[in-house]
């Protein structure tokens, strides 16, 4: 753990994502999202899967849940997802409240990485996919400020990496430097902050 990467309570952001998911109607499950391959149901399935994977990564409980690549298949919701998603999001936040989660080495998506990097990755996932879900379902979105700052810093560093290419992020979408921090983070993630459901 470095002095420049303090632990972060993911609870406020996981709670926000859970509230967004709770308000999704059954009629919206087939709607498009800012993730080109995902309808809303797939995005919710991805959120459930990453919550479990990074919960176990934080616990250093490595196995099938941490070894499976997110690209192995298009995710989807499972029966009982409305009860299960908030539960695993709570468990995710609790796992990362332990300072030990941010230290040593862990694994997620089949990739070994330092604990602190895994913490940054899951923060980014929660902030950006929270925005995806809110935009896709017409909900307002104000991410946890600490999580947003962490996400933006992580994406800024990733964007500066000349080897970024076509990795887990798409090409950066230029955003005015004076735009709100969320819009700048969304652009760095490879999304258009102006995306709407009408597109």
URHU-V167753 format. One record per pair of residues at least 12 apart in sequence whose ideal C-beta (glycine too) atoms are under 7 Angstrom apart, sorted by the first residue. I is the first residue (numbers start at 1). J is the second residue. If there is no record, write none. Layout:
i | j
I | J
I | J
This chain:
i | j
1 | 102
1 | 103
1 | 116
2 | 116
5 | 116
7 | 99
7 | 102
8 | 119
8 | 123
8 | 146
8 | 147
8 | 150
9 | 97
10 | 92
10 | 93
10 | 96
10 | 123
10 | 126
10 | 147
11 | 93
12 | 144
12 | 147
13 | 126
13 | 127
13 | 130
13 | 143
13 | 144
13 | 147
14 | 89
14 | 90
14 | 92
14 | 93
14 | 126
16 | 130
16 | 143
16 | 144
17 | 47
17 | 89
17 | 126
17 | 130
18 | 85
18 | 86
18 | 89
20 | 130
20 | 133
20 | 134
20 | 139
21 | 44
21 | 85
21 | 133
23 | 137
23 | 139
24 | 40
24 | 44
24 | 137
28 | 40
28 | 137
29 | 41
31 | 136
31 | 197
32 | 136
32 | 197
33 | 132
33 | 136
34 | 132
34 | 135
34 | 136
34 | 191
34 | 195
35 | 132
37 | 74
40 | 136
40 | 137
41 | 76
41 | 77
42 | 74
42 | 75
42 | 76
43 | 129
43 | 132
43 | 133
43 | 136
44 | 77
44 | 81
44 | 85
45 | 75
45 | 76
45 | 77
46 | 70
46 | 75
46 | 129
47 | 85
47 | 129
48 | 81
48 | 84
48 | 85
48 | 88
49 | 70
49 | 75
50 | 122
50 | 125
51 | 88
51 | 89
51 | 92
52 | 65
52 | 88
53 | 65
53 | 66
53 | 108
53 | 109
54 | 92
54 | 108
54 | 118
54 | 122
55 | 88
55 | 91
55 | 92
55 | 95
57 | 106
57 | 107
57 | 108
57 | 118
58 | 95
58 | 96
58 | 101
59 | 95
60 | 106
62 | 107
66 | 107
66 | 108
67 | 107
67 | 110
68 | 110
69 | 109
69 | 110
70 | 109
96 | 119
101 | 115
101 | 119
102 | 115
102 | 116
102 | 119
103 | 115
106 | 118
108 | 121
120 | 150
120 | 154
123 | 147
123 | 150
123 | 151
123 | 154
124 | 151
124 | 154
124 | 155
126 | 147
127 | 143
127 | 147
127 | 148
127 | 151
127 | 185
128 | 151
128 | 186
128 | 189
130 | 143
131 | 186
135 | 195
136 | 197
138 | 197
143 | 182
148 | 181
148 | 182
148 | 185
151 | 185
152 | 181
152 | 184
152 | 185
155 | 185
155 | 188
155 | 189
156 | 188
159 | 172
159 | 188
169 | 189
169 | 190
170 | 190
171 | 190
172 | 187
172 | 188
172 | 190
173 | 187
173 | 190
173 | 191
173 | 192
174 | 187
175 | 187
175 | 193
